[in-house]
Amino acid sequence: WQRKEHSVEVQYIQTRTRDPGDAPISGDAYSAYYTYDSRNWFGLLGRDHFDDGFRADMGFIGQVGYEQDTARLTRHWWGEKGDFFNHITVNGRWYDSRATDGTLLDLTRDVWVGANAPLQSYMEYGHVERDRVWNGVRFQERLDRVYGSIKPFSGATMELFVRHGDKVDLANTRLGKVTTIQPSVSFNIGRSLLLSVDHNYERLSRDGGDVYVANLTDLRLSWQFSLRQRLRLAVQRSDLLLDPTLFTRTVTPRQRDVATQLIYSYKVNPRTALYAGYSDGYQGDDIEALTQVGRALFLKIGYAWER
């Protein structure tokens, strides 16, 4: 239902499942959302509910046995021609997720300010407070984050995401300090060549040491040498350092791997295409050099008949 700035959306689902050898189970699920959306304001109130016996094995619902209440409010300010900031938003978001018996799973409060500026740039500062239950223990996460993107010249995009604060060490059920730095760049080289590089640095620390220090790099080079043909190279590298003294289980102090993939594609139309390629992978640790662990050649042909 929608009228001017107001809209309401409601969904109800019931499933009945019978597995061989087991008793039949059934469950209900529903969602209800109210939204207000105008030029200067956006607001949302909603609830999702999934019974323990609800099943959606063929769908896109990854969790059942919980309900979640959600609220969000955004205020927009629009600049005039010539203003440095042409759009500013102040945002707040809250959601409370609990098991069907009332046990808290996740309680999050999130506020952020975003602004659009010249050179198609965008900058954002946010703060998150999150109470979450993990392995029966309740933790309080407090995180600050900064995000920025800019297009300094035609065909180039640069982005940077940084966060720091308290975060749960899920492997050991302890609270630690996380620092994440994610820069990314992409360049259109000429009319047919695209180069993009993404890097993710993350460190989780506690008790005077680093639980892990991770460096993940993703490089992609794409050559569109005709309207129908494209060649793409992808190289992914990860380097993970772990402190065995901070783990409750045995871990390897260093884990490294590199994966590459080269794909050629020829598209007649969106549903008729040929793909051919090669992929391989290498793994190693602090002592051994990288060793090839697999490689593959593949060919895929898709054809659509029309009547």
HELIX and SHEET records of a PDB file:
HELIX    1   1 PRO A  244  LEU A  246  5                                   3    
SHEET    1   A17 GLN A   2  ARG A   3  0                                        
SHEET    2   A17 HIS A   6  THR A  17 -1                                        
SHEET    3   A17 ILE A  25  ASP A  37 -1                                        
SHEET    4   A17 TRP A  41  PHE A  50 -1                                        
SHEET    5   A17 TYR A  66  TRP A  78 -1                                        
SHEET    6   A17 HIS A  87  ALA A  99 -1                                        
SHEET    7   A17 LEU A 104  ALA A 117 -1                                        
SHEET    8   A17 SER A 121  TRP A 134 -1                                        
SHEET    9   A17 VAL A 137  ILE A 150 -1                                        
SHEET   10   A17 ALA A 156  ASP A 169 -1                                        
SHEET   11   A17 ARG A 174  ILE A 189 -1                                        
SHEET   12   A17 LEU A 193  ARG A 206 -1                                        
SHEET   13   A17 GLY A 209  TRP A 223 -1                                        
SHEET   14   A17 GLN A 229  LEU A 242 -1                                        
SHEET   15   A17 ARG A 254  ASN A 269 -1                                        
SHEET   16   A17 THR A 272  GLY A 284 -1                                        
SHEET   17   A17 THR A 291  GLY A 302 -1                                        
END                                                                             
